[in-house]
């Protein structure tokens, strides 16, 4: 794998999601070999590009599940009532 740098300090929601996913991965190390088996060949063959990341289906599923379980991301909505109403 190449030594790539990822700068996330200006993107708080992304950095929080990435940190949570890393904690989830540390908590469930049994997922590491399966994710690595998917990611390494793609990066070795194509490098780290947008197109190569789009081919990492298991990694995508892991990140989405991490967000789903811990909250955050596009799917999270905090209910807020602006006015009284009747149903």
C-alpha positions as CSV (number, residue, x, y, z in Angstrom):
1,X,0.0,0.0,0.0
2,X,1.2,3.5,-0.7
3,X,1.7,6.0,2.0
4,X,-1.3,8.3,1.4
5,X,-2.2,11.2,3.7
6,X,-5.8,12.0,4.5
7,X,-6.6,15.4,5.9
8,X,-9.9,15.5,7.8
9,X,-9.4,18.3,10.3
10,X,-11.6,20.7,8.2
11,X,-14.4,18.2,7.9
12,X,-15.7,17.5,11.5
13,X,-18.6,15.2,10.5
14,X,-16.3,13.1,8.2
15,X,-13.6,12.9,10.9
16,X,-16.1,11.9,13.5
17,X,-17.5,9.2,11.2
18,X,-14.0,7.9,10.4
19,X,-13.0,7.9,14.0
20,X,-16.1,5.9,14.9
21,X,-15.5,3.4,12.2
22,X,-12.0,2.9,13.4
23,X,-13.3,2.3,16.9
24,X,-15.8,-0.1,15.6
25,X,-13.1,-1.9,13.6
26,X,-10.9,-2.1,16.8
27,X,-13.9,-3.5,18.7
28,X,-14.5,-6.1,16.1
29,X,-11.1,-7.1,14.7
30,X,-12.6,-10.2,13.1
31,X,-13.7,-7.9,10.2
32,X,-10.1,-6.8,9.5
33,X,-9.0,-9.8,7.3
34,X,-12.1,-9.7,5.2
35,X,-11.8,-5.9,4.6
36,X,-8.1,-6.1,4.0
37,X,-8.7,-8.9,1.4
38,X,-11.0,-6.6,-0.5
39,X,-9.0,-3.3,-0.2
40,X,-5.4,-4.4,-0.7
41,X,-5.7,-5.9,-4.2
42,X,-7.7,-3.0,-5.5
43,X,-5.2,-0.4,-4.2
44,X,-2.2,-2.5,-5.4
45,X,-3.7,-2.7,-8.9
46,X,-5.3,0.7,-9.3
47,X,-3.9,2.9,-6.5
48,X,-6.1,5.1,-4.3
49,X,-8.6,6.8,-6.5
50,X,-12.2,7.7,-6.5
51,X,-12.9,4.9,-9.0
52,X,-11.0,2.3,-6.9
53,X,-12.8,3.4,-3.7
54,X,-16.1,2.9,-5.5
55,X,-15.2,-0.8,-6.0
56,X,-14.8,-1.4,-2.2
57,X,-18.3,-2.7,-1.5
58,X,-17.5,-4.4,1.8
59,X,-15.7,-1.4,3.1
60,X,-18.6,0.8,2.1
61,X,-21.0,-1.5,3.9
62,X,-18.9,-1.5,7.0
63,X,-18.8,2.3,7.1
64,X,-22.5,2.6,6.4
65,X,-23.3,0.1,9.2
66,X,-21.0,2.0,11.6
67,X,-22.9,5.2,10.9
68,X,-26.2,3.5,11.2
69,X,-25.4,2.0,14.6
70,X,-23.8,5.1,16.1
71,X,-25.7,7.9,14.4
72,X,-24.5,10.7,12.3
73,X,-24.3,11.2,8.6
74,X,-27.1,12.0,6.1
75,X,-29.7,9.6,7.6
76,X,-29.7,11.2,11.0
77,X,-32.5,13.7,11.7
78,X,-33.1,15.4,15.0
79,X,-36.8,16.0,15.4
80,X,-37.6,19.6,16.2
81,X,-41.1,21.1,16.6
82,X,-41.4,24.7,15.4
83,X,-45.1,25.2,16.3
84,X,-48.0,23.4,17.9
85,X,-50.2,21.4,15.6
86,X,-53.1,18.9,15.7
87,X,-53.1,15.6,13.9
